[in-house]
Amino acid sequence: MGVTAAQLVLVDPYAEVSVDDLVKFPQINVQNHKFAEAMNPSILDAKRTLVATWSENQEVMPMFREFRRLSSAQSLAEQASSKTLIYFGFHYGRCMLNMPAGVLAMRRLGFDCYVLRSQSMLYPADTWRGRDHHTLAAGAWII
């Protein structure tokens, strides 16, 4: 099944991170925005990419404000154009897996989940190898 037959899910493109994260990593907001600007434009289509956040009240980066937003597995299940989901964004092996509309919840609902690693940002305290392990353990394929 190709990418065109899957639902793209951009995770947590917040305008500002939590105060706790900002205290630990003062440059994280700047890094997140630079990463978002460098994402492959072919996957950033407001008509076919959904934005998953922990809460629909959290402000997202300006470039993603026109995207359809959701914050629950039920919402994603209803809005997804496919039973195959491709996650990308912030942060690899963390929110992508554990958020209400993340890999773990969607796998329980019978969805096939993939993580587009090249378009995902690593949280500053993590390693790729460590997060690969968590992603695979959650039942997602890494592409």
Contacts in CASP RR format, 6 or more apart in sequence:
PFRMAT RR
TARGET T0000
AUTHOR 0000-0000-0000
METHOD contacts of the structure
MODEL  1
MGVTAAQLVLVDPYAEVSVDDLVKFPQINVQNHKFAEAMNPSILDAKRTL
VATWSENQEVMPMFREFRRLSSAQSLAEQASSKTLIYFGFHYGRCMLNMP
AGVLAMRRLGFDCYVLRSQSMLYPADTWRGRDHHTLAAGAWII
1 84 0 8 1.000
3 43 0 8 1.000
3 86 0 8 1.000
5 82 0 8 1.000
5 84 0 8 1.000
6 82 0 8 1.000
6 84 0 8 1.000
6 85 0 8 1.000
6 86 0 8 1.000
6 114 0 8 1.000
7 48 0 8 1.000
7 50 0 8 1.000
7 80 0 8 1.000
7 81 0 8 1.000
7 82 0 8 1.000
7 84 0 8 1.000
7 85 0 8 1.000
7 86 0 8 1.000
8 43 0 8 1.000
8 45 0 8 1.000
8 48 0 8 1.000
8 49 0 8 1.000
8 50 0 8 1.000
8 86 0 8 1.000
8 88 0 8 1.000
9 49 0 8 1.000
9 50 0 8 1.000
9 51 0 8 1.000
9 52 0 8 1.000
9 76 0 8 1.000
9 85 0 8 1.000
9 86 0 8 1.000
9 87 0 8 1.000
9 88 0 8 1.000
9 101 0 8 1.000
9 102 0 8 1.000
10 44 0 8 1.000
10 49 0 8 1.000
10 50 0 8 1.000
10 51 0 8 1.000
10 52 0 8 1.000
10 64 0 8 1.000
10 67 0 8 1.000
10 88 0 8 1.000
10 89 0 8 1.000
11 51 0 8 1.000
11 52 0 8 1.000
11 53 0 8 1.000
11 87 0 8 1.000
11 88 0 8 1.000
11 89 0 8 1.000
11 90 0 8 1.000
11 91 0 8 1.000
11 95 0 8 1.000
11 96 0 8 1.000
11 99 0 8 1.000
11 102 0 8 1.000
12 52 0 8 1.000
12 53 0 8 1.000
12 54 0 8 1.000
12 89 0 8 1.000
12 90 0 8 1.000
12 91 0 8 1.000
12 95 0 8 1.000
12 99 0 8 1.000
13 32 0 8 1.000
13 36 0 8 1.000
13 51 0 8 1.000
13 60 0 8 1.000
13 61 0 8 1.000
13 63 0 8 1.000
13 64 0 8 1.000
13 89 0 8 1.000
13 90 0 8 1.000
14 32 0 8 1.000
14 53 0 8 1.000
14 58 0 8 1.000
14 59 0 8 1.000
14 60 0 8 1.000
14 61 0 8 1.000
14 90 0 8 1.000
15 59 0 8 1.000
15 60 0 8 1.000
15 61 0 8 1.000
15 62 0 8 1.000
16 22 0 8 1.000
16 29 0 8 1.000
16 59 0 8 1.000
17 28 0 8 1.000
17 29 0 8 1.000
17 32 0 8 1.000
21 28 0 8 1.000
22 28 0 8 1.000
22 29 0 8 1.000
24 124 0 8 1.000
24 125 0 8 1.000
25 31 0 8 1.000
25 124 0 8 1.000
25 125 0 8 1.000
28 124 0 8 1.000
31 121 0 8 1.000
31 124 0 8 1.000
32 61 0 8 1.000
32 90 0 8 1.000
32 121 0 8 1.000
33 61 0 8 1.000
35 89 0 8 1.000
35 90 0 8 1.000
35 121 0 8 1.000
36 61 0 8 1.000
36 63 0 8 1.000
36 64 0 8 1.000
36 89 0 8 1.000
37 63 0 8 1.000
39 88 0 8 1.000
39 89 0 8 1.000
39 119 0 8 1.000
40 119 0 8 1.000
43 49 0 8 1.000
43 88 0 8 1.000
43 116 0 8 1.000
43 119 0 8 1.000
44 63 0 8 1.000
44 64 0 8 1.000
46 66 0 8 1.000
46 67 0 8 1.000
46 68 0 8 1.000
48 81 0 8 1.000
49 67 0 8 1.000
50 67 0 8 1.000
50 68 0 8 1.000
50 69 0 8 1.000
50 70 0 8 1.000
50 76 0 8 1.000
50 79 0 8 1.000
50 80 0 8 1.000
51 60 0 8 1.000
51 64 0 8 1.000
51 67 0 8 1.000
51 68 0 8 1.000
51 69 0 8 1.000
51 70 0 8 1.000
52 69 0 8 1.000
52 70 0 8 1.000
52 71 0 8 1.000
52 76 0 8 1.000
52 87 0 8 1.000
52 99 0 8 1.000
52 101 0 8 1.000
52 102 0 8 1.000
53 60 0 8 1.000
53 69 0 8 1.000
53 70 0 8 1.000
53 71 0 8 1.000
53 99 0 8 1.000
54 71 0 8 1.000
54 95 0 8 1.000
54 99 0 8 1.000
54 100 0 8 1.000
55 71 0 8 1.000
56 69 0 8 1.000
56 70 0 8 1.000
56 71 0 8 1.000
60 67 0 8 1.000
60 69 0 8 1.000
68 79 0 8 1.000
70 76 0 8 1.000
70 79 0 8 1.000
70 101 0 8 1.000
71 99 0 8 1.000
71 100 0 8 1.000
71 101 0 8 1.000
72 100 0 8 1.000
72 101 0 8 1.000
73 100 0 8 1.000
73 101 0 8 1.000
73 102 0 8 1.000
73 105 0 8 1.000
73 106 0 8 1.000
73 108 0 8 1.000
73 109 0 8 1.000
75 101 0 8 1.000
76 85 0 8 1.000
76 101 0 8 1.000
76 102 0 8 1.000
76 106 0 8 1.000
77 106 0 8 1.000
77 109 0 8 1.000
77 111 0 8 1.000
80 111 0 8 1.000
83 110 0 8 1.000
83 111 0 8 1.000
83 112 0 8 1.000
84 111 0 8 1.000
84 112 0 8 1.000
84 113 0 8 1.000
84 114 0 8 1.000
85 103 0 8 1.000
85 106 0 8 1.000
85 111 0 8 1.000
85 112 0 8 1.000
85 113 0 8 1.000
85 114 0 8 1.000
86 114 0 8 1.000
86 115 0 8 1.000
86 116 0 8 1.000
86 143 0 8 1.000
87 96 0 8 1.000
87 102 0 8 1.000
87 103 0 8 1.000
87 113 0 8 1.000
87 114 0 8 1.000
87 115 0 8 1.000
87 116 0 8 1.000
87 120 0 8 1.000
87 140 0 8 1.000
88 96 0 8 1.000
88 115 0 8 1.000
88 116 0 8 1.000
88 119 0 8 1.000
88 120 0 8 1.000
89 96 0 8 1.000
89 119 0 8 1.000
89 120 0 8 1.000
89 121 0 8 1.000
90 120 0 8 1.000
90 121 0 8 1.000
91 120 0 8 1.000
91 121 0 8 1.000
91 122 0 8 1.000
91 123 0 8 1.000
91 126 0 8 1.000
92 115 0 8 1.000
92 117 0 8 1.000
92 120 0 8 1.000
92 121 0 8 1.000
92 122 0 8 1.000
92 123 0 8 1.000
92 126 0 8 1.000
92 128 0 8 1.000
92 131 0 8 1.000
92 135 0 8 1.000
93 115 0 8 1.000
93 120 0 8 1.000
93 126 0 8 1.000
93 131 0 8 1.000
93 134 0 8 1.000
93 135 0 8 1.000
93 138 0 8 1.000
94 123 0 8 1.000
94 126 0 8 1.000
94 131 0 8 1.000
94 134 0 8 1.000
95 102 0 8 1.000
96 102 0 8 1.000
96 103 0 8 1.000
96 115 0 8 1.000
96 120 0 8 1.000
96 135 0 8 1.000
96 140 0 8 1.000
97 103 0 8 1.000
97 104 0 8 1.000
97 134 0 8 1.000
97 135 0 8 1.000
97 138 0 8 1.000
97 140 0 8 1.000
98 104 0 8 1.000
99 105 0 8 1.000
102 113 0 8 1.000
103 113 0 8 1.000
103 115 0 8 1.000
103 135 0 8 1.000
103 138 0 8 1.000
103 139 0 8 1.000
103 140 0 8 1.000
104 138 0 8 1.000
106 113 0 8 1.000
107 113 0 8 1.000
107 138 0 8 1.000
107 139 0 8 1.000
107 140 0 8 1.000
112 141 0 8 1.000
113 138 0 8 1.000
113 139 0 8 1.000
113 140 0 8 1.000
113 141 0 8 1.000
114 140 0 8 1.000
114 141 0 8 1.000
114 142 0 8 1.000
114 143 0 8 1.000
115 135 0 8 1.000
115 140 0 8 1.000
115 141 0 8 1.000
115 142 0 8 1.000
115 143 0 8 1.000
116 143 0 8 1.000
117 128 0 8 1.000
117 132 0 8 1.000
117 142 0 8 1.000
117 143 0 8 1.000
122 128 0 8 1.000
122 131 0 8 1.000
123 131 0 8 1.000
132 142 0 8 1.000
135 142 0 8 1.000
136 142 0 8 1.000
END
